[in-house]
Amino acid sequence: MQRLLTTLAILSITSASAAAGGEVERSFDKRFDVKPGARLVLTHGDGELTVIPWDEDAISVEVRYRVHFRIVGLGSEPDLDVRFEQKGDVVRVTGKETSSGAVGFFSKDTIEHSYRVQAPPYVELEIDGDDGNVEIEGWEGRIKLRNDDGDVHLRRIRSPEVSLEMEDGDLEIDDLEGRLAISIDDGDVEVSGCKCEKAKIEAEDGNVQVESCTGSFKVSTDDGNMDLEEITAGELELSTADGTIEVEVAAAGATFKIDASADDGDVVLKLGAGVSASYEVTTDGGRIEVETSGEGHGRYDKRASGKLGDGGGKIHVTTNDGNVTLRQSS
């Protein structure tokens, strides 16, 4: 026992004597000449990322890193290394933060960890991050993004294809044209002012809101609600487990179709006066309410069907325990 106490005392004195602290500051700047067809592959780790367009045929990358740390025990100070590489049309930028490997007490306060990219908007983006937020605006090239815990905000995007994979952060998209694919775990999704030939949104526990958009949307949630407002709709395929579905269709395209299913949640469809469709609604434990000037106006227990206008589109709704409301403005 005495030998153990002596050993612990020696370790304690050694750790205390190895106390260190301070601030680490790093700065990286790199520029690459590019042309149409170029692709940027960027790994930014925990850093905040901002991507903005400019008129020059070059990619400019600025990285700023500044942390304050304190170590009591054995270990090395935190640091950041950024590797730059260009092969043909591909520019690779990889940032890697080294761990302290401290034995004892270690604390780190990140004052700044940021990436600022300026590039011609035709550049294709392939982005991989951990905990940092991402902002991209005014882009035309394809975007493929994976982010872990940070928020993502896209503005004024004119891309043929945008693919986003996220974990716990929130996603906000303003003014996008093109194909869109979103997979998100615990974060909320807000999409507004978009024209999507096809959009696919898969969410687990977060809510999905789509506002003032045109196109075909396939949306699925687990525990989250979905709210689609002022939609000029093509095909809408909507499904949820425990959430609710609320859809407001202002106008309908030539391929207008709604296929909505919910387990424990309610479904509410609000249709503009000019929307035409035949509808069929079924529910197991809920009630059905139809408020239209067409056929089938009233309340029903298990099933309701009818026609709005000339019945050109199709509406199919199923629920388990939820209620269904179908309403058309006059």
N, C-alpha and C positions, 0 to 999 in steps of 0.2 A: 504494500500500500504506500509506504514511504517513497519507494522508487517511482511509482506512478505519479504521485503528487509532485515530485521533483521534476519529472519529465514534462508534466503539464505546465509547471512554472517556467521552465526553460522555453517551451514553445510559446507561452504567453509573452515573455520578454522579447523573444525573437520577432514575433508578429508585431508587437508594439514598436520595436525599433525599425521595422520595415515599412512604416507609414509613409505614404507618398500622396501627393495631390498636385493639381495644377490644371492647365488648360491646353488643349491641343487644337490647332487651327491649320486647315489645309485648303488649298485652292488649286483647281485644275481648269485649264482652258485649252480647247482643241478645236480645229477647224478642218473640214474635209470638203474638197470640191466634188460635186455630184452632178448628175444629169437625170432626165426622166427615166424611170425604171429603177431608181435607187431605193434601197431599203435600209432602215435604221433598226438595229436590234439592240435594245437598251435594257439593262438590268440595274435597277436603282435601289434595291434593298429597302431600307427604312426611310429613304430620302423623299422629300416632297418634290414632285415633278411638274414643271410647266412647259408646255409645247405650244409655240406660237409661229405663225407663218411669216415669211419675208420674201422679197423679190430676188434675192441673190441665189445663184446655183451653188449653194454651199450649205453644209450642216455645221452649225456652231454649237458647241456644248460647253457650258460653264457649270462647274461643281464647287459648292462651298460647304465646308465642314468645320464646325466649331463646337467643342464639348468641354465641359468642366467635370473633373473627376476627382475621386478620393479613394485611395486604397490603404487599408490597414491590414497588413499581412504580406504575402508574397504574390507578385503578379506584375504584369506590364500595363502601361497606359494604353487606352483605346486609340485606334488609328483607322484611317481610311485609305484604301488603295483603289485607284481607278485605272483600268486598262483600256486603251484605245487601239482599234485595229480597222483597217480598210482593205478589203479584198474584192476587186472588181466593183460591182454595184452595191456591195453590202458593207455597211459601217457598223461595227460592234463597239459598244461602250458597256463595260462591266464594272460596277462599283461594289467593293467588298469591304465591310467593316470588320476589323479584327477584334476578337474578344479579349478581355483582360486576362482570363485564366487565373484569376485571383484566388488565393487560399486565405480566407479570412473575410473581412468586410470590404465591399466594393460598391461605390455609388457613382452614377454618371448622369449629368444634366446636359441634354442636347440643346444647345443654344441655336444652332442652325445646321441643317443637313438638307441641302437642296440641289436640284438639277434644273438648269434652264436651257432648253433646246430651241434654237431658231433654225428653221429649214424651209425650203420651198414646199408648198402644200401638196405637191405631187408625190412626195416621198412616202413610201409604205412604212407603217410603224408596227413594230413588234416589241411590246413592252412587258416587262416582268417586274413586279414589286412586292414588297412585304407589307409594311405598316404605313407607308407614306401616302398622302393625298395626291391625286393626279388631276390636272386641268389641261384640256386640249381644245383649241378653238380654230375656226377657219380652215378645216382640213379637207383635202380632196382624195388623198391616197387611202388605200385599205388600212384599217386599224385592227390589230389583234392585241388584246390587253388582258393580262392576268394580274390581279391585285388581291392582297390578303385582307388586311384590316383597315385600309385607308378608304376615304371617300373619293368618288370619281365624278367629274363634271365635264361634259362635252357641250360645246356651243358652235353653231353655224358649221355643221359638218355636211359635206357633199361627197360622200364616199360610196363607191360601189358596194362595199361590204364592211360592216363593223361587227366584231366579235368580242364580247366582254365576259370574263369569268372572274367572279368576286366572291369573297367570303363574308366578312362582317361589316363592311362599309356600306354607305348609302350611295346610290347612283342617281344623277340628275342629267337629263339630256334635253337641250333646248335647240330646236330648229335643225333637224337632221333629214337628209334625203338619201335613200339607199336601202339596202338590205341590212337587217339588224338581228343579232342573236345575243341574248343575255342569259347568263346562268349566275344566280346569286343565292347565297345561303341565308344569312340573318338580316341583311340590310333592306331598306325600302328603295323602291324604284319610282322615279317621276320622269315621265316622257311628255313633252309638249311641243306643239307646232311642228310635227314631223310628217313627212310623206314617205311611207314605207311600202315598197312593192310587197315585201314579206317581212314580218317581224315575229320573232319567237322569244318569249320571256318566260323563264323558269325560275320561280322563287320558292324558297322553303318557308321561313317564318316571317318574312317581311311583307309589307303591303305594296301593291302595284297601282299606280295612278297614271292613266294615259289621257291627255287632254288636247283637244283641237288638232287631231291627227287624221290623216287619210291613208287608207290601205288595208291590208289583210294582217290580222294579228292572231297569233296562237299564244295564249297566256295560261299558265298553270301555277297554282300556289298550294302550299300545304296548310299552314295555319293563318296565312295572311289574307286580307281582303283585297279585292280588285275593283277599281272604279274607272270606267271609261266614259269620258264626257265629250260632247260635241264631236262625235266621230262621223266622218264620211267613210262608210264601211264597205269593204269588199267581203272577204270571208273572215268571220270571227269564230275561233275555236277556243272556248273558255272552260276551265275546270278548276275546282278547288275542293279540298277535303273539309276543313272546318271554317273556312272563311265565307264571306258573302260576295256576291257578284252584282254590280250595278252598272248598267250600260245605258248611255244616252246616244242614240243614233240620229244625227241631224239630217243626214241624207244617205242614200244607198247607191253603190255602184252597180255595174252590170252583173257582177258575180255575187251579189249580196246573199249572205248566208250566215246565220247564227246557230252555233251548236254549243249550248251551255249546260254544264253539269255541276252539281254541288252535292256534298254529302249532308253535313249538318247546317249549312248556311242557306240564307235566302237568296233568291234571284229576282232582280227588278230590271225590267226592260222598258225604256222610254223611247218611243219612236216618233220621228217627225211626221207631219201630216202627209207628206208625199211618199212615204215609205210603203212599198207594196210587198206583201209576202203571205204565204200560207204558213200557219203555225200549228204545232202540236206540243202540248205541255203535259207531263206526267209527274206525279209525286206520290210517295208512299205514305208519309206521316204528316205532310203539310197541307195547306189549302192553296187554291188557285183563284186569283182575281183577275178578270179581264175587263179593261176599261177602254173600249174602242167604239167607234160608230159603225163598225162592220159586223160581220156575223159572229155570234158566240159571246156577246156581251153578257157578263154576269159573274157569279161565283160558283166554283166547282170543287169537288172533294179530291178526286184522284186523277182526272184527265179532262183536258179541254183542247179543242181544235177548231180551226176556222180560217178565214181569209181576210186579209187587209188589202183594199184596193183591188188590183187585178191579180194579186197572188203571185207576182213574178219571182220574188225571193223565197227563201225557206228559213223558218225558225223552229228549232227543236230544243226543248228545255226539259231536263230531268233533275229531280232532287230526291233525296232520301227523307230527311226530317225537316227540310226547309220549306218555306212558303215561296210562291211564285206570283209576281205581279207583272202583267203585260198591259202597258198603257200607251195609247197613241193620242197625240194632240190633234185637235180639230182644225 
